[in-house]
Amino acid sequence: MSEPTTRRGGRRRAASVPLTGITPVSSTRIADDVAAQIRALIIKDDVAEGARLPSERDLADRFGASRPTVSQALRSLSLMGLVEIRRGSGAYVLRKPESMVTASVNLMLDLDERSVGDLMQLRLWLESLGAAEAASRPEPEDIERSEILGALDRLAAAAGSMSEWIAADTVFHATIVRVCGNPYLAAMYESVHTAVLSYEFRQWVDSDSTPAWLRKASPEQQRALHQPIADAVLARSPEAARAAVAAHHRRMLEHLEETVSRTS
């Protein structure tokens, strides 16, 4: 049975999932064992995203471990993208392991900023493959067409705003790659794309400003830059999809070079 719903600070807190099958651990690396057991139980019991785990105190009692050990285990699961820790509320199942890929890519870039060129090349390879595979699938369903065109409309509407454009650009390109049907490729692409954008536009995001090329871009220009990719995928033309992705990549490099030359 799950714990009853309780109140904390006047707010109702969701009941936790039971996680039956927990056994005491006895290892020199107790936190790792606790994390591994919780991870296995979440997967085995197919615990839904958003479900609240038992409290740290309850988990400590069940595992026969200390609360600091359980807290360390939950932090490890958080880094894996499996758990979200909400201060004062508890730990909730997240089921987003791709966030670990994002963290790893960002760390690699932080350790060696000179590798950004390699990362941009990888992004081009991943999107070229994803778009071509998406264009090789059977005729698009209405929901797929709606998602792609909706992402394109959002991108056009975001012209001139740095923060809105970054979010819309990520959604559009990630939507194109997800159509290929391979969740691993989609997760890798989105992680790499996000890391590249964060690096390229960090200066403008931190200062809440927008580079001239984006500030002056009209919705029509933003649409024209991305429309060929959407058209090629929806028309099921792999070669046109590869060419459209390559053309977009070249144009973005030109924008970056223009921006760098003006600020150097």
Secondary structure, DSSP 8 states (H G I E B T S, - for coil): -----EEETTEEE--B---TT------TTHHHHHHHHHHHHHHHTT--TT-B---HHHHHHHHT--HHHHHHHHHHHHHTTSEEEETTTEEEE---THHHHHHHHHHHHHH-GGGHHHHHHHHHHHHHHHHHHHHTSSS--HHHHHHHHHHHHHHHHTTT-HHHHHHHHHHHHHHHHHTTS-HHHHHHHHHHHHHHHHHHTHHHHHHT---HHHHT--HHHHHHHHHHHHHHHHTT-HHHHHHHHHHHHHHHHHHHHHHHHHH-
